Amino acid sequence: MARSPPPPRTVAAAAWLLLGYGVLSLLRLWWFGAGLPSSATGWAIWAVALLVFAGIARSLYAGHNLTRWVVAVIVAVSAVLMPVYKPELPTGVHLPVYLLQFVLPVLASLLTFTASARAWFGRAKQAAVSR
């Protein structure tokens, strides 16, 4: 079986940004929220959350076009609904972390729609169909 070519830098960056978003989300809970989990169940939930973000990042890196579109739709819906559910921005130290947490998935989604990424996802899709 032939190895597929590595993804363009934009797709690799998008995968890392989504993984960073997942880690930042948990760190934000720790720093500004409830702190570290106090039970095995809490730690299991954190582990599952990290695995989900790692799986999404890996799926993008592997060239799954459906993942790219699902991420884009979720990010777009979240960006539109954010002002409804969070009408006030946090203040102080919370603000830069909050803004970074908003920008990371938006940037990751945009990077998967650059010309090189679109061409690469198209080739990955064609390779999957021809198998």
N, C-alpha and C positions, 0 to 999 in steps of 0.2 A: 504494500500500500504506500503510495507516494505521500510525502508530507506536504501539507498545504503551506503556501508562503506565509511568512509572518504578517500580521496586520500592519497597516500604515501607522505612523507615530500618533496620528490623531485618535485612532481607535484604542491604541495602547494607553494613551493619556486619559481617554474617557473611562476606560476600565479602572485605572488607578484612581481617578477622581471619584468614581462611584464607591470604590472601596474606602477611600478617605472620608467620604460623606458618611458612610456607615460607622466608621470608627469615631468621627467627630460627633455624631449623634449620641453615641454611648458616653463619650467623654463629657458632652454637655449635660447629660443626665447626672453624671457623677459630680461635676463641678458645681452646677447651678440647680440641680434637682434633688432627688431623693438620696443621692450618694451611691456608694457601691451596694450591690445586692447583699441582702442579709441572710439569704437562704440558698439552698441548693437549687431550688426552682428558679429563683432570680438569676443565678449564674447560668443555668441552663437556657433561660430566655435570652440572655446576652449572647451566649454561644450560638444559639440558633439565629439570632439577628445578624451576627457577624458572618455565619455560614451563608445566609441568604444573600447578603451583599457580595460576598466572595463568589457565590454561584452566578449572580447577575453579571459581575465583572468578568468572570471566566467565560460566560456565554457570549458576551460582547466580543471578547478577545478571540473566541473561536469562530466568530463570523455569523452568528445566528441573527438573521435579519429580523425575525419576529421579536427577539429581545430588544433590538434597537427601537422598533416601533412601540413596543409596550412601555419602555422607559420614556420615550418621547411623549406619549399620551399621558402617562402618569405625571410627568414633570409639568406639562402644559396645564393639565387640570389643577394640579396643586398650585401653580403660579396664579391661576385665575381665582381660585377659591381662597388663597391665603389672606387677602385683605378682608374677606368675610369672616373667617375664623380667627384671625389675629389682626384686628384693626389697628392696634397700637404697637409700635416698635418698642422693644426693651431699651433700657438705658444703661449707661455705664459700661462695664466690662462685657455685659451680655450682648451688646449691640454688634461688635465686630464678629463675634462667634456666630451670632444669629445670621448676619449678612453673609458670612462665608458659607454657612450651612444652606442658605438659599442659592448662592451662586454656583456652588460645586455641581449639583445635578443639572442645572440649566446649562452650564458650560460643557459638561460631559455629553449631554444630549446634542447640543449644537455641534460638537466635534464629530459626532457620528454621522453628520449630514454634510461634511465637507466633500469636495469633489473626489479626493482620493479614497475617502471612507465609503462613499456611495459606490464607486467602482469596485472596491474590494468586497463589499457586502454582496454586490451583484455577482462577482466571480464565485464567491463562497456559496451563494444560492444555486448557481448553475452547476457547480461541482456536486452539491448534495443531490440535485435532481438527476444528474447523470449516473449516480451510483446505483 
